[in-house]
Amino acid sequence: MTFPVETDYARWGRKSWWHSRDEFFALDKLRSGLHLIDYGAVELGLLVANRGAPATFYGFHAAQSPVTRRPVPYFQGRQIAPKRMNSVLVSDPSLYLHDDVRVGWFLGNKHCEMIEEWPAIMDKIDALMGSQRRLLWGNSAGGTAALRYARAEDVSVVMNPQIVLVNFTFGRVRPWMEHGWDKPTHDEAWFKADEIGDLRKTPPKGRVVYCQNEHDEHVELQLGPLAETLGVEVKEGDTGAFKLILGDWGKGHIPPPSEVQAAIVAEEVEAMLGRQRGFFRRLLNR
């Protein structure tokens, strides 16, 4: 099998397994390591830490830099994922399409219909690991995915997500549309992005912890439309279903530092699973 982009599997560890779609759904156990589901022209990568825990952290990466590209599969979230949960980091299969495609929002392509495929894959993963609860996390495009795939019983923790793709820099959207969906013209790409990339049409479910840099144009172009849809205000607060954190993390589309993100996630995990034994002792370094 050949791909039009650079691949590097070894950097994610020595244990790796390739599966066809049917082989993956036929698994009776899920070992820790790198799992790749083959869709022909693309692969869906999963970096799994199966700890036999009752809850699982699902991590979705942000877009690759428009200046540099890392080999695929590509994962983010290892510094954020709590050790008391199973961890599944996800690599967007659209990154395999072409070197120009740096982001696909985990919304799929003509080879891998993620919107239909991914919920069933998560159900299979949870069944194999004996997990009942989920926390979905992501930065930017990864945050879009976390919101898109959360169930009513889940928690999503997101940083500067895109809510309305046609409000985003369209030069980043177009390569994915061209190579992923055979939509090369602006109008074709725009209509497809509007069809599948507007979370107002499928509002987030479950508890949402939404972290937004207040110096990012996403406040008006992304957060504002979602807040209107959900009937919440664009100001810090916690309704139980929606918690908004507005931060000063730099000029532009900058997420909180990883240690801040980890602390936000840890707080939600504590609420989900209860305080871990020895928590305060570790906090006080005793």
C-alpha positions as CSV (number, residue, x, y, z in Angstrom):
1,M,0.0,0.0,0.0
2,T,1.3,3.4,-0.9
3,F,0.2,6.9,0.3
4,P,0.8,10.3,-1.2
5,V,2.2,11.6,2.1
6,E,5.1,10.6,4.4
7,T,4.2,7.9,7.0
8,D,6.1,6.9,10.2
9,Y,4.6,4.3,12.4
10,A,7.6,3.3,14.5
11,R,7.7,6.6,16.4
12,W,4.5,5.6,18.3
13,G,6.0,2.4,19.7
14,R,6.9,-1.1,18.8
15,K,3.5,-2.6,19.1
16,S,1.2,-2.0,16.1
17,W,-1.6,-3.8,14.4
18,W,-3.3,-3.3,11.0
19,H,-6.9,-4.3,10.6
20,S,-9.5,-4.2,7.8
21,R,-12.7,-2.6,8.9
22,D,-14.4,-6.0,9.3
23,E,-11.4,-7.4,11.2
24,F,-11.5,-4.5,13.6
25,F,-15.2,-5.0,14.4
26,A,-14.4,-8.8,14.9
27,L,-11.8,-8.2,17.6
28,D,-12.4,-9.8,21.0
29,K,-9.7,-7.8,22.8
30,L,-8.0,-4.5,22.3
31,R,-4.3,-4.4,23.2
32,S,-2.4,-1.2,24.0
33,G,-0.4,0.2,21.1
34,L,-1.0,1.5,17.6
35,H,-4.0,0.2,15.7
36,L,-4.7,1.2,12.1
37,I,-7.9,0.5,10.3
38,D,-7.4,0.2,6.6
39,Y,-9.9,2.0,4.3
40,G,-7.8,1.6,1.2
41,A,-6.5,5.0,0.3
42,V,-6.5,6.2,3.9
43,E,-6.0,4.7,7.4
44,L,-7.7,5.6,10.7
45,G,-5.1,5.5,13.4
46,L,-5.7,4.8,17.0
47,L,-3.1,5.0,19.8
48,V,-4.5,3.0,22.6
49,A,-3.7,2.7,26.2
50,N,-6.1,0.0,27.6
51,R,-5.9,0.2,31.4
52,G,-9.1,-1.7,32.0
53,A,-10.6,1.5,33.4
54,P,-14.4,2.3,33.5
55,A,-13.9,5.5,31.5
56,T,-12.0,6.4,28.4
57,F,-10.3,9.6,27.2
58,Y,-10.6,10.2,23.5
59,G,-8.2,12.8,22.1
60,F,-8.4,14.5,18.7
61,H,-5.5,16.5,17.3
62,A,-5.5,20.0,15.9
63,A,-4.6,20.9,12.3
64,Q,-1.1,20.3,11.2
65,S,0.9,23.5,10.7
66,P,0.5,25.1,7.3
67,V,4.3,25.5,7.2
68,T,5.5,22.1,8.4
69,R,4.0,18.6,8.1
70,R,4.6,15.7,10.5
71,P,4.4,12.1,9.1
72,V,1.1,10.3,9.6
73,P,-0.4,8.9,11.7
74,Y,-0.5,12.0,13.9
75,F,-1.6,12.2,17.5
76,Q,-1.9,14.8,20.2
77,G,-3.0,14.6,23.9
78,R,-0.5,12.3,25.6
79,Q,0.3,15.1,28.1
80,I,-3.4,15.7,28.7
81,A,-4.8,12.2,29.0
82,P,-5.4,11.2,32.7
83,K,-3.6,8.1,33.8
84,R,-6.7,6.8,35.6
85,M,-8.6,6.5,32.3
86,N,-8.1,4.4,29.2
87,S,-6.7,6.6,26.5
88,V,-7.5,6.5,22.7
89,L,-5.8,9.2,20.6
90,V,-7.1,9.5,17.1
91,S,-5.4,10.4,13.9
92,D,-7.6,12.0,11.2
93,P,-7.6,9.7,8.1
94,S,-8.0,12.8,5.8
95,L,-4.3,13.6,6.5
96,Y,-3.4,10.7,4.2
97,L,-5.2,12.3,1.2
98,H,-2.6,14.7,0.0
99,D,0.3,16.8,1.3
100,D,-1.9,19.9,1.0
101,V,-4.5,18.5,3.4
102,R,-3.5,19.6,6.8
103,V,-6.9,19.3,8.5
104,G,-10.2,17.4,8.0
105,W,-12.0,18.0,11.3
106,F,-12.5,14.2,11.6
107,L,-15.5,14.6,9.4
108,G,-14.4,12.0,6.9
109,N,-13.8,11.8,3.2
110,K,-14.9,9.7,0.2
111,H,-12.9,6.7,1.4
112,C,-13.8,6.8,5.1
113,E,-17.2,8.3,6.1
114,M,-16.3,9.2,9.6
115,I,-19.6,10.7,10.6
116,E,-21.2,7.3,10.1
117,E,-18.2,5.1,11.0
118,W,-16.8,6.8,14.1
119,P,-19.7,6.4,16.6
120,A,-19.8,2.6,16.0
121,I,-16.0,2.4,16.3
122,M,-16.1,4.2,19.7
123,D,-18.9,1.8,20.8
124,K,-16.7,-1.2,19.8
125,I,-13.7,0.3,21.6
126,D,-15.7,0.8,24.8
127,A,-17.1,-2.7,24.7
128,L,-13.6,-4.2,24.3
129,M,-12.2,-2.2,27.2
130,G,-15.3,-2.5,29.5
131,S,-15.6,1.3,29.5
132,Q,-18.9,3.1,30.3
133,R,-17.9,6.7,30.4
134,R,-16.2,9.0,27.9
135,L,-14.3,12.3,28.0
136,L,-13.6,13.7,24.6
137,W,-10.9,16.4,24.2
138,G,-9.4,18.4,21.4
139,N,-7.8,21.6,20.3
140,S,-9.2,23.6,17.3
141,A,-10.2,21.1,14.7
142,G,-9.9,18.4,17.3
143,G,-12.3,20.3,19.5
144,T,-14.8,20.3,16.6
145,A,-14.6,16.5,16.6
146,A,-15.0,16.2,20.3
147,L,-18.2,18.3,20.2
148,R,-19.5,16.5,17.1
149,Y,-19.1,13.0,18.5
150,A,-20.1,13.4,22.2
151,R,-23.2,11.6,23.4
152,A,-25.7,13.0,26.0
153,E,-23.9,11.1,28.8
154,D,-20.4,12.3,27.8
155,V,-18.1,15.3,28.7
156,S,-16.3,17.2,26.0
157,V,-13.4,19.6,26.8
158,V,-12.5,21.7,23.8
159,M,-10.1,24.5,23.0
160,N,-10.9,27.2,20.4
161,P,-13.0,24.8,18.2
162,Q,-14.4,25.6,14.8
163,I,-18.2,25.5,14.9
164,V,-19.1,26.9,11.4
165,L,-16.5,25.8,8.9
166,V,-17.6,28.3,6.3
167,N,-16.6,31.0,8.8
168,F,-13.1,29.6,9.0
169,T,-10.1,30.4,6.8
170,F,-11.4,28.8,3.6
171,G,-7.9,28.2,2.2
172,R,-7.5,25.5,5.0
173,V,-10.9,23.9,4.1
174,R,-10.5,23.7,0.3
175,P,-7.7,21.1,0.1
176,W,-9.7,18.7,2.2
177,M,-12.8,19.3,0.1
178,E,-10.9,18.9,-3.2
179,H,-8.9,15.7,-2.3
180,G,-11.4,14.3,0.2
181,W,-14.7,14.9,-1.5
182,D,-13.9,15.7,-5.1
183,K,-15.2,19.3,-4.7
184,P,-12.5,21.4,-6.4
185,T,-14.4,24.6,-7.0
186,H,-15.1,27.2,-4.4
187,D,-18.9,26.8,-4.6
188,E,-18.8,23.0,-4.5
189,A,-16.4,23.1,-1.5
190,W,-18.4,25.8,0.3
191,F,-21.7,23.9,0.0
192,K,-20.2,20.6,1.2
193,A,-18.5,22.3,4.1
194,D,-21.7,24.0,5.0
195,E,-23.6,20.6,4.8
196,I,-21.3,18.6,7.1
197,G,-19.3,21.3,8.9
198,D,-21.9,23.4,10.8
199,L,-22.3,22.1,14.4
200,R,-25.4,24.3,14.8
201,K,-27.2,21.7,12.7
202,T,-26.1,19.0,15.2
203,P,-25.7,20.8,18.5
204,P,-23.3,19.3,21.0
205,K,-24.7,16.8,23.5
206,G,-23.6,16.2,27.1
207,R,-21.6,18.5,29.2
208,V,-19.4,20.9,27.3
209,V,-16.3,22.6,28.7
210,Y,-15.5,25.3,26.2
211,C,-12.1,27.1,26.5
212,Q,-11.7,30.1,24.2
213,N,-8.9,32.5,23.8
214,E,-10.5,35.9,24.1
215,H,-8.0,37.4,21.6
216,D,-9.1,35.0,18.8
217,E,-11.6,36.0,16.1
218,H,-13.3,32.7,16.9
219,V,-15.1,34.5,19.7
220,E,-17.3,36.2,17.2
221,L,-17.1,33.8,14.3
222,Q,-17.4,30.4,16.1
223,L,-18.3,30.7,19.8
224,G,-20.9,33.4,19.1
225,P,-23.0,31.3,16.7
226,L,-22.8,28.2,19.0
227,A,-23.8,30.3,22.1
228,E,-26.8,31.6,20.2
229,T,-27.8,28.1,19.1
230,L,-27.5,26.8,22.7
231,G,-29.2,29.8,24.3
232,V,-26.2,30.7,26.5
233,E,-24.3,33.9,26.9
234,V,-20.7,34.6,25.7
235,K,-19.4,35.1,29.2
236,E,-17.6,32.9,31.7
237,G,-19.9,30.7,33.7
238,D,-21.1,27.1,34.2
239,T,-24.7,26.1,33.7
240,G,-24.0,22.4,34.3
241,A,-24.4,21.6,30.6
242,F,-22.1,24.3,29.3
243,K,-19.1,25.8,31.0
244,L,-17.3,28.6,29.3
245,I,-13.7,29.5,30.1
246,L,-12.4,32.7,28.4
247,G,-8.6,33.1,28.7
248,D,-5.7,35.4,27.7
249,W,-3.3,32.9,26.1
250,G,-1.7,35.1,23.5
251,K,-2.7,36.9,20.3
252,G,-4.7,34.9,17.8
253,H,-5.7,31.3,17.7
254,I,-3.7,30.1,20.7
255,P,-4.8,27.4,23.1
256,P,-4.1,27.3,26.8
257,P,-0.8,25.7,27.9
258,S,-0.9,22.0,28.1
259,E,-0.6,22.0,32.0
260,V,-3.7,24.3,32.1
261,Q,-5.6,21.9,29.8
262,A,-4.5,18.9,31.9
263,A,-5.9,20.6,35.0
264,I,-9.2,21.4,33.4
265,V,-9.5,17.8,32.2
266,A,-8.5,16.5,35.6
267,E,-11.3,18.5,37.3
268,E,-13.8,17.0,35.0
269,V,-12.5,13.5,35.5
270,E,-12.7,14.0,39.3
271,A,-16.4,15.0,38.9
272,M,-17.0,12.0,36.6
273,L,-15.2,9.3,38.6
274,G,-14.8,10.8,42.1
275,R,-11.6,11.9,43.9
276,Q,-8.8,9.5,43.5
277,R,-7.3,8.1,46.7
278,G,-4.3,10.0,47.8
279,F,-5.3,13.0,45.7
280,F,-4.7,15.7,48.3
281,R,-1.5,14.0,49.5
282,R,-0.1,14.2,45.9
283,L,-1.3,17.8,45.5
284,L,0.6,18.8,48.7
285,N,3.6,16.7,47.7
286,R,3.4,14.7,50.9
